[in-house]
Amino acid sequence: MKKYKFQNAAMYDLWTTLSESVNGELDISSIMDTWLTQMGYPVVYVNNISNSELSLSQERFLLNPAATDDAAKSPFGYRWDIPFTYKTSETGDVKQTTWLSQDGSEVSLSANVGESFWIVGNIGYDGYYLVNYYEDNWKNLADVLISNHYAIDGSTRMTLLNSAFMLARTSIIDYRIPFRMAEYLSEKEDQLGPWKIFLHHMKYIAEMLARTPHYSKLRAYILGKISPVIQSLGWSEEGDYQTNEIRLTLLSAALQLGDDSTYQYAYNQFEKWKNEPNGMPGNFLAIFYQAGVMRGTVENWELVFEYAQHSLVAGNRHSAYASLATTNEPWLLQRFLDMALSGNVLKSYDFSRAITAFEYSQLSRTMAFNFMRQHWDAIEATHGGNPWAMDKILRTFATGVNTEKEKNQLTDLFSNAAPSYKNSVERALDLIDTNIYWANANAEKIGQLLDLSNTEGTYSYNL
């Protein structure tokens, strides 16, 4: 900042200055070019070569394994300069760093690879890459999480769970691995990050299984994970930030999954809120709105709508609007969609925000999908010139779509997409291709994994 005070500075001036700050030991400009001039990000593979050696290699991560990876389209052949940070069972809390080069060469690590040895990479979730391990290491990491999860810090547990679920989603590893990695959560995890990652991936799997017989088993599995923690934390607002956020996150998930005890408590609080709108715990208001609308009367729906119309608190207003899409009444969902699109009741710019609320359930997603097909001309006329809004709208409509029939319907609908949002259409169709791949490759496998529960509702995913 001081060097270029009262001057113009370009991006490469920043890289040069950063290189100077480390005495020229790193060519920051060359490193950053690999991250800024090519699409995507890598997965680092950790392989066991011998009892004394590990190897590291990289390749581009593709969310849709059926997609083509034309290295010629990248100036670096989809290879990156990667600062790979790691810890091992031998080094304890000591973080080490080694570099993988854009030339794609493998890197060797010396290690005493015994029966209980483990290595974990991307410490603190600082790097923009996934990490895949040889299977014995996945097993040992899962054992560590169960026996002493504090051996791996909370942020690194996040990247560990995220890598496992992302790699399984693309069939690079078997889903047994992330399910095994998640076994420790309900009894051990006291950090928000790992819970967020777990529920994020469960949400995707739930969307994919929503129209299959396996959904009920997945619902039971997720509730089995979060219910013990909910029972322990309760509905109070006691505890630090992490505790309160975990409580709110898990209660929201339980309500969305239709847990009866969560719903009943939240609905009772909604009834109190009707008489004391300013006297309820602020953290739980969104849950109370949802419970009041979800299985409630049309009077409840209209009450929340009126509140959203007149609330001066932006956060409460947006939560109330979003809760309107949780109703189980199709005609109320249709009414909300009509009002959102017309712009007469909701401001027109709120349509892209309102439509994201329709990701809540299979019913709301189906209603939104059909609504888009029926009213595409009006949606395009109102929002087609706003690429940001169209991107949100199209991604919402693509959520949960995983059949060729639905894809063909949308492909026909978007055949004359305007240049202003054509890229958003391509991204939405790519997402649907990914969903179709996942459904074909993983739906039955997940169903079989969920069948591994015993009569106590626990699961064992031995590696």
Backbone hydrogen bonds, N-H to C=O, Kabsch-Sander energy under -0.5 kcal/mol:
donor,donor_aa,acceptor,acceptor_aa,energy
5,K,2,K,-1.3
7,Q,4,Y,-2.1
13,D,10,A,-0.9
14,L,10,A,-1.1
14,L,11,M,-0.7
15,W,11,M,-1.6
16,T,12,Y,-2.4
17,T,13,D,-2.2
18,L,14,L,-2.5
19,S,15,W,-2.4
20,E,16,T,-2.2
21,S,17,T,-1.7
22,V,18,L,-0.8
22,V,19,S,-0.9
23,N,20,E,-1.9
24,G,19,S,-2.9
25,E,22,V,-1.9
28,I,26,L,-1.3
31,I,27,D,-2.3
32,M,28,I,-2.9
33,D,29,S,-1.8
34,T,30,S,-1.0
34,T,31,I,-0.8
35,W,31,I,-0.6
35,W,32,M,-0.9
36,L,32,M,-2.0
37,T,33,D,-1.8
43,V,59,E,-2.6
44,V,130,L,-3.0
45,Y,57,S,-2.9
46,V,132,N,-3.0
47,N,45,Y,-0.6
47,N,55,S,-2.6
49,I,47,N,-0.8
49,I,53,E,-1.8
50,S,53,E,-2.0
53,E,50,S,-0.7
54,L,109,L,-2.9
55,S,47,N,-2.4
56,L,107,V,-2.8
57,S,45,Y,-1.6
59,E,43,V,-1.5
61,F,41,Y,-2.6
67,A,64,N,-2.2
70,D,68,T,-0.6
71,A,69,D,-1.1
73,K,70,D,-2.0
74,S,71,A,-1.7
77,G,71,A,-0.5
77,G,74,S,-1.3
82,I,80,W,-0.8
82,I,100,L,-2.4
84,F,82,I,-1.4
84,F,98,T,-2.4
85,T,83,P,-0.8
86,Y,96,Q,-2.5
87,K,120,V,-2.1
89,S,118,W,-2.2
92,G,88,T,-1.5
94,V,91,T,-1.7
95,K,93,D,-0.6
96,Q,86,Y,-2.7
98,T,84,F,-2.3
100,L,82,I,-2.4
104,G,101,S,-1.9
107,V,56,L,-2.3
109,L,54,L,-3.0
111,A,52,S,-1.6
113,V,51,N,-2.3
113,V,111,A,-1.3
114,G,112,N,-1.8
117,F,114,G,-0.9
120,V,87,K,-2.6
122,N,85,T,-2.0
125,Y,122,N,-1.9
126,D,123,I,-1.1
129,Y,127,G,-1.2
130,L,42,P,-1.9
132,N,44,V,-3.0
134,Y,46,V,-0.8
137,N,134,Y,-1.0
138,W,134,Y,-1.6
139,K,135,E,-2.4
140,N,136,D,-2.3
141,L,137,N,-2.6
142,A,138,W,-2.3
143,D,139,K,-2.1
144,V,140,N,-2.1
145,L,141,L,-2.3
146,I,142,A,-1.7
147,S,143,D,-2.6
148,N,144,V,-3.4
149,H,145,L,-0.6
151,A,148,N,-2.1
152,I,149,H,-1.7
157,R,153,D,-2.2
158,M,154,G,-1.6
159,T,155,S,-1.7
160,L,156,T,-2.2
161,L,157,R,-2.4
162,N,158,M,-2.8
163,S,159,T,-2.6
164,A,160,L,-2.1
165,F,161,L,-2.5
166,M,162,N,-2.7
167,L,163,S,-2.6
168,A,164,A,-1.9
169,R,165,F,-2.3
170,T,166,M,-1.1
171,S,168,A,-1.8
172,I,167,L,-2.5
173,I,167,L,-1.1
177,I,174,D,-1.7
179,F,175,Y,-1.8
180,R,176,R,-2.1
181,M,177,I,-2.6
182,A,178,P,-1.6
183,E,180,R,-1.3
184,Y,181,M,-0.5
185,L,182,A,-1.4
187,E,184,Y,-0.8
188,K,184,Y,-1.8
189,E,185,L,-1.6
195,W,191,Q,-0.9
196,K,192,L,-2.5
197,I,193,G,-2.4
198,F,194,P,-2.5
199,L,195,W,-2.7
200,H,196,K,-2.2
201,H,197,I,-2.0
202,M,198,F,-2.2
203,K,199,L,-2.3
204,Y,200,H,-1.5
205,I,201,H,-2.2
206,A,202,M,-2.8
207,E,203,K,-2.3
208,M,204,Y,-2.0
209,L,205,I,-2.0
210,A,206,A,-0.9
212,T,209,L,-2.4
215,Y,209,L,-0.6
215,Y,212,T,-1.3
218,L,214,H,-2.0
219,R,215,Y,-2.9
220,A,216,S,-2.0
221,Y,217,K,-2.1
222,I,218,L,-2.7
223,L,219,R,-2.5
224,G,220,A,-2.1
225,K,221,Y,-1.3
225,K,222,I,-0.5
226,I,222,I,-2.3
227,S,223,L,-2.7
230,I,226,I,-2.3
231,Q,227,S,-2.7
232,S,228,P,-1.5
233,L,229,V,-2.6
234,G,230,I,-3.2
236,S,233,L,-0.6
244,N,240,D,-2.4
245,E,241,Y,-2.5
246,I,242,Q,-2.5
247,R,243,T,-2.4
248,L,244,N,-2.4
249,T,245,E,-2.6
250,L,246,I,-2.6
251,L,247,R,-2.4
252,S,248,L,-2.2
253,A,249,T,-1.8
254,A,250,L,-2.6
255,L,251,L,-2.3
256,Q,252,S,-2.2
257,L,253,A,-1.9
258,G,255,L,-1.5
259,D,254,A,-2.6
263,Y,259,D,-2.4
264,Q,260,D,-2.9
265,Y,261,S,-2.0
266,A,262,T,-2.3
267,Y,263,Y,-3.0
268,N,264,Q,-2.2
269,Q,265,Y,-2.0
270,F,266,A,-1.9
271,E,267,Y,-2.1
272,K,268,N,-1.5
273,W,269,Q,-2.4
274,K,270,F,-1.8
275,N,271,E,-0.6
275,N,272,K,-1.0
276,E,272,K,-2.1
279,G,276,E,-1.9
284,F,281,P,-1.0
285,L,282,G,-1.1
288,F,284,F,-2.3
289,Y,285,L,-2.8
290,Q,286,A,-2.1
291,A,287,I,-2.4
292,G,288,F,-2.3
293,V,289,Y,-1.9
294,M,290,Q,-3.2
295,R,291,A,-1.0
301,W,297,T,-1.8
302,E,298,V,-2.6
303,L,299,E,-2.1
304,V,300,N,-2.4
305,F,301,W,-2.2
306,E,302,E,-2.6
307,Y,303,L,-2.2
308,A,304,V,-2.5
309,Q,305,F,-2.0
310,H,306,E,-1.4
311,S,307,Y,-1.9
314,A,312,L,-0.7
317,R,313,V,-2.5
318,H,314,A,-2.6
319,S,315,G,-2.0
320,A,316,N,-2.4
321,Y,317,R,-2.6
322,A,318,H,-2.5
323,S,319,S,-1.9
324,L,320,A,-0.8
324,L,321,Y,-1.1
325,A,322,A,-1.5
326,T,323,S,-2.0
327,T,324,L,-0.7
328,N,294,M,-1.3
332,L,329,E,-0.8
333,L,329,E,-1.8
334,Q,330,P,-2.5
335,R,331,W,-1.8
336,F,332,L,-2.3
337,L,333,L,-2.4
338,D,334,Q,-2.6
339,M,335,R,-2.4
340,A,336,F,-2.5
341,L,337,L,-2.3
342,S,338,D,-2.3
343,G,339,M,-1.4
345,V,339,M,-0.6
346,L,339,M,-0.8
350,D,347,K,-2.2
351,F,348,S,-1.6
354,A,350,D,-3.5
355,I,351,F,-2.8
356,T,352,S,-0.7
357,A,353,R,-0.6
357,A,354,A,-1.2
358,F,355,I,-1.7
359,E,356,T,-1.4
360,Y,357,A,-1.3
365,R,361,S,-2.4
366,T,362,Q,-2.4
367,M,363,L,-2.4
368,A,364,S,-2.4
369,F,365,R,-2.4
370,N,366,T,-2.4
371,F,367,M,-2.3
372,M,368,A,-2.3
373,R,369,F,-1.8
374,Q,370,N,-2.0
375,H,371,F,-2.1
379,I,375,H,-2.4
380,E,376,W,-3.0
381,A,377,D,-2.4
382,T,378,A,-2.0
383,H,379,I,-2.8
384,G,380,E,-2.3
386,N,383,H,-2.4
390,M,386,N,-2.6
391,D,387,P,-2.2
392,K,388,W,-1.7
393,I,389,A,-2.6
394,L,390,M,-2.9
395,R,391,D,-2.1
396,T,392,K,-2.0
397,F,393,I,-2.2
398,A,394,L,-1.7
399,T,395,R,-0.9
399,T,396,T,-0.8
401,V,398,A,-1.9
402,N,400,G,-0.6
407,K,403,T,-2.1
408,N,404,E,-2.7
409,Q,405,K,-1.9
410,L,406,E,-2.1
411,T,407,K,-2.8
412,D,408,N,-2.1
413,L,409,Q,-1.7
414,F,410,L,-2.5
415,S,412,D,-1.0
417,A,414,F,-1.8
421,Y,418,A,-1.5
422,K,418,A,-0.6
422,K,419,P,-0.5
425,V,421,Y,-1.8
426,E,422,K,-2.2
427,R,423,N,-2.2
428,A,424,S,-2.3
429,L,425,V,-2.6
430,D,426,E,-2.3
431,L,427,R,-2.2
432,I,428,A,-1.9
433,D,429,L,-2.3
434,T,430,D,-2.2
435,N,431,L,-2.3
436,I,432,I,-2.7
437,Y,433,D,-2.4
438,W,434,T,-2.5
439,A,435,N,-2.8
440,N,436,I,-2.2
441,A,437,Y,-2.5
442,N,438,W,-3.2
443,A,438,W,-0.7
443,A,439,A,-1.1
446,I,442,N,-2.8
447,G,443,A,-2.0
448,Q,444,E,-2.2
449,L,445,K,-2.3
450,L,446,I,-2.6
451,D,447,G,-0.9
452,L,449,L,-1.8
453,S,450,L,-1.0
454,N,458,T,-1.8
457,G,454,N,-2.1
462,N,460,S,-0.6
